Amino acid sequence: YYVENWLAQGNLLFASEIRALLAVGVPLLLHSAALDALLRYGFIPAPWTAFKDIRIVPAGSILRWQRTKTVVNASTDYRLDEPLPTKDIYEQLQTRLNEATAGILPPHDQFVAVTGGETASALTAVLATQHSTTPFTIATLGYTKRTTTKGWKQAEQIATACQRPFLEIAGVDQPEFWIATLTGSETPSIDTRPVAMHQLLHTTAAETGARVAISGLGASVLMGQIPSLAAAPKNILALYSQVLGGGTASKEGSHLWSKEVAKALPKEERWEDTLHARKLARRAEQFKDKRQGWYYLDLHLRLPDKIVHMAQQLATPEKLVIRSPYLNTHMMDMLTRLPATLNDGMPKAELLEQMRQHYIPDETTTRATLPLVAPAASLKRIEESELLQQVLSPAAIKETGIFDPLAVEELLKQPGDSR
């Protein structure tokens, strides 16, 4: 994170945490345009943060300070236009994944494997047992009101196949967990995924004393689960935000803001008009297949800004490091260069499923994963919590001046609470 021209023109302050910059006096100014981008994308895209003037160096980039000016350029990029030949691709992937998994295992025995039962993390756990004799724990997070019994059983079967202890974390629905999550991640959220991630990591670290958590982090994006793109808006960024926001973000945002913020927003620079956004859009629009352009943006935005960075930020306060074999340099290059559909018509994501069946042959074929979703019903019981009265009561929202109290009241009345 960095701040330019504070306290004087030509200065540069940088730190690994936003709170370090605030501690030396950098002004605490909310960036309303960043919150607007949060509604459209589901996360705040780099180089923006939730605070004005505080920026983050985008993933895969280098910041240079030249003659009291900052210059940010890409240090590397994906080679999507250099597809790999698919001959013997299963064997190649199997070799790469084994090497990458062996490479992320620490020399000590203070590590765990976290999984929701999905294929990518299941493979990571199984391969870890083949490269380590450590009796590490396999941990999972799920809420019985939101998930099926099959999901729990799927995660437990992975632990059984690995012959390792199994830690089931049910989680707690309390407003205080939101405070801990927001403090750890240093960014707001429109869904409960960060809260669920926080509880998973916090409880796992407390129960096991682990310092490394191995996972399947990032695999879903890298394997290219690209949606059907029937719409054809004016540009690729508009298409990308439309898909991520489910087509509802602009509608929600149009009435959510207070009158003051709604009046000020049109005068502020939109994220799509930043230099970084324009560079990404130009490169993405060079692909003939718009799905490939969408995939390129997903790799540069959702993968680092929503998934990887969030997990790493939440792990740090727990004295944990999250490692994933899919984020290995060679694995990322291989997975991103594979065509979405192989020569035999099989989606590339099925490669991991075939590998799972090879390593866990006795496992049930019925797949049921435990998504990172936390219950948030407690947020609707404002009268029961002093904390919620301070932040969510109509009087508190009116005093803050960011949102329209009536719009928030309507949101709290809606059924469902994952977003």
N, C-alpha and C positions, 0 to 999 in steps of 0.2 A: 504494500500500500504506500502511496506517496502523495505529497502535497507540494505544489509549486508556489513560489513567490510569497511565502509566509515565513517570517514576519516582514521580510523586506523583499523587494524585487530581485530576482536572481537566485533566491534561496531554494534548496531542495531538501525536504524531510522525507525519510522513508522508514518503514518498520514492517515487521511480519504480522502485526495486529493493529486494527483500527484504534483500539483502546490506548495503545502506546502513543499514537499521534494526539489523541484527545488529552492525554495526561500532561502533555507539554503545552497545552493551551490552544490547539487548533480549534477554531469555532465549530460548535455542534449545531450545524444547520441541515435540516432535513431537505433532501433533494426530491421534490414532488414529481419531477419528470421521470426520475428513476422508479418511483412507485407506480407511475403510469405505465412504464415499460414492464414492471413486475406483473401487472394485470394482464398484459398482452402475451407475455412469454412464459409466465409461471416462475420466473427468476429474474434477477437484475443482470443483464448482460455486461460483461467487461467492455471497456475499462471503468464503467460506472460502479459506484457503491450507493448505499442509501443516503450518503451524506454529500453535500455540495463540496466541491473542491478536493475531495478525497478520491483518488483513483486507484485502480489495481492494474498491475501489468498483466495483460491477457496471456493465457496459457500458450506456450510455444513462441513467446516473444522475448525480445531483449529491449530494455530501456537504457538509452544512452543520454548522458548529460553533457551537452556540448555548448560551450560559451553561454552558460547559464540558461540554456533551453533544453527541454527534454525531447527526445526523438524515440518513438517506439516503432520497431520493425519486427516482422516475423523472423524467427531464427530457424524455423523448419516448417515443413508442410506435408500434407498427405499426398500420396501418389495415386490418386484415384484413376487417373487417365493412363496408368500403366498396369493393366490387369494381369494377374498371375495365370499361368497355364494350370488347368485343373487336373492334369494327369497326376495320379498318386497323391492327390491333395489330402486325403484322409490320413495317410501315413505321415505326411509332412506336418500336418496340424497336430497329430498325436505326439510327434517328436518335439515340436516347438512347445507345446503345452506342458509336457513333462519337464523340459529344461527350465521353462519359466517358473513352474511351481517349485521345483527344487531350489531355484535361485532366490525365491522370496522367503524361504524358511530361515528363521534366525538361528544363530549358533546356540542360543539358550533354549530352555524348555518353557518359557513364559509366553506361550501363544495359544490362541484359540482359533477355531474356524467358525464363521458366522454364516448362516444360510436361512433362506425362507423356503427351502425345498426345491428351488429352481435349478435347472440343469447346470448352469455355469458354476455356481457355488458348490453344487454337489460334486462336480468333477474336481474342483480345487481341494475339497476335503478328502476325497478318496485318493487323489494323487499324493497329497501330503502324507497320508499314512504309509505310502510306498517309499517315501523318501525320508521318513523320520520314524524313530521308535518311541518318540515322546507320547505319553498318554494324554494328549491335548483334548480339551473339551470342545464339543460342537454345540453352539448356542443358536437359538432361534427366538424370534419375537412374533407373537400373534395374539389377537384378541378374539375370544370365543364368540362374541356377538357379531363380529364382522367376518369371520373366516369359518371354514368348514372343518369338521373333524378330520377329513382327508388331508387337509393341509398340515395339521399337526403330525399326522401319521407319516406323511411324506418326509418331513424333516427328521423324524425319529428313525425312519428306515435308513436314512443316510448315516446316522450315528451307529446304528446296528451293523450296517455293512462295513463301516470303518472300525468297528469294535472300540469305540471311544465313548466316554461319558457324554450324556445329553443334558443340556441346560435349557429348560423351558421358561421363558419370561412372559408373564401375562400383562405386565404394564399397569400403570395407575392413571386414572383420569383426574388430574388435578391441575388447576390453573398455574400453580407454581412451576410446573414442568415447562410451561411456555416461556417463563422468565429465564430459566436455566438454558433453554434452547436458544433463545434470541441472544442471550449474553455470549454463549459459546460460538454461535455461527456469525454473529455481528451483522446479520442481515434479516429483514422481515420475510415472511412466507405467506403464501395464499392457500397452502394445504397442510396436512398434518404429518407429512413424511419426515421433516426434520425432527419433530417431537418424538416420533417413533424411533428414529435413528438414535437420538440422544438417549432414550430409555434403554435401547438395546446395548449401546456401548457402555453407558454408565453402570448398568446392572451387571453386565458381563465382567467389566474390570473389577467391580467391587467383590463379586462372588469368586472369581478365579485368580485375581492378581496378575492377569495377563498384561503384557506390554506390547504385543503384536497381535493384530486380528487379520487373518487371511480370509479372503472373500472372493466373490465373483464380480466385484465392482467394475462397472463400465461395460460389461459384456453385452448387455441388451442393446446399447447404442452401437457398439462396434460391429455386432452381427448384422446391423442394417435392417432393423424392423421398421421399414419405411411404409407409411400409410398410403392408401390410394389417393392420388392427387388429381381429382377430377376438375377442381376449380382452377381458373387461370386468371389470377389478379394481375395488376399492372407489373409487379416485380416479385422476385423470389423471396425477399424478406417479408413482404405482405402475406405471401402464401405460407411461409414458415410460421409466422406469428398466428395466423388464422388457424392452422392445424393444432398448434400447441395450446392455444386458448380455447379450442373447441368451438370457435365462431361466436363465443359469448362474451369475450373479454371487453370489447368496445362497448357493448350494450351495458355490461355491469358498470364499467368505469364512467359512463356518461352521466350517471346519477349518483354515484357514490361520493364524489367530492363535495366539499363545502362550496358555497358560492365564491368565496375568495380564491380558493385553489383552482376551481373551474375557470375563473376569469384569468388567472395568471398562467395556466398551463399553455395556452396557445402562443404565448410570448416566449416560452422557453424552448431551447433546442431539443428536438426529439432524438432518441438514441439512434434511430435509423439515419439521421443526418450527421452523425459523428464520423470522423475519418476512418476509424476502425471498422465501423459498420459498412461504410461505402466500399472499403477494400474487400471485405468478405462478400458483399453482394456482387461486386464486379467479377470476382473469381467464380462464385457459384453460378452466375448467369452464363458463363462460358461453356458449361456442360450442355450438350444437346438434349440429354434426358433430364427433365426437371426433377425427377426423383433423385438423380445423382447430385444435383445442386442442393436439394433439400438435405440429403445425407451429408454433404460437405458442411453445411451450416450446423447441422446437428453435432458433428464431430468438434466443431470450433466453439459452439455455444452451450448446448444442453449438457454434453459430456463433461466439460471442465467446470462450467459455471453453476450448474444445478446439482450434478451428481457427485463428481470427484471432490471438488473444493468443499462442498457442504460436509461431506463425510469426514474429510481431513480436519476441517475446522472443529467439528464436534468431538473428534477423537482426541485432539490435543489436550483439552482440559482434563480428560480422563487418563492422561499419560499413556495414551495408546497410539500406535501407528497402524494404519490400515494398508495392507498390501494385497494386490490382486495380480495374478499372472497375466491377465488380459491387458493390463496396462504396461506390460513389458514392451520395450521399443520394437523388438522383432515381431512380437505377437501382433501389435497394433498395425505394423506395416503389412503383415500377411493378411489379417482379417479385413482391413479396409481395401485391399487390392483384389480381394476375391469378388467375382461377380455375384450380384444378389441372387441369381438363379444359376446353378451349375449346368453343365452340358446335358445331364440326364433329366433336367427339369426340377431337380430338388433344390429348395431354398437353402442357402448356405447355413442358416441357423440350425438346420437338421443335422449338420455334421457333428455338432456337440451332442445332440440327442442320441445319435448312433454310438458315440463314444461313451455316453452314460450307460447305455444298455450293455456295452462291452465290459465295463468295469463293475456294474451292479446288475448282473444278469437276473438275479432272483427278485429284484424289486418290482412292485406292481407297475403296470404300464399306465395306470390312471394318474394323470398329473394334476396336482392341486397345490399351488404355491401360497405362501403366506405373505401378502404384500405389506410393505411398510406403511401402514395406515393406523393412526392412533385415534381412539375415541375422543371426542371433544364436547360431549353433552354438557359437561360442567360449565362451559363458557356461556351457556344459556341461563344458568342459575345465578344471575348477577347478585341477587339479594342475599345469597348465602356466603358471599366472599367479599371481604374488605378490599382485597386486591382488585377484583373485577369491578367493584364500585368505583375504584380510582381510575380505571382505564376504559371501561365499557358502558358505564351509566350514561344516559343522555346528557347529563350536566358535564361529565368529564369529557365527552366527545365534543360537545359544543365549545368548551374552554380550550381544548387542543386546537380546534380550528382546521383540522385536516379533512375530516369526513362530515357528511350530512347526517345528523343524528337520526332523522327519520329513515334514511336509507339503511343505516346499520340496524335499526330496529326491525326493518322488514327482513334483512338477512337473517337475523336471529330467529325469526318466526318460521323460516323455511325448513322443511324436513331434510334430514341428512346433514352431516357436518364434516365431511372429509375435505371440502374446499371452502 
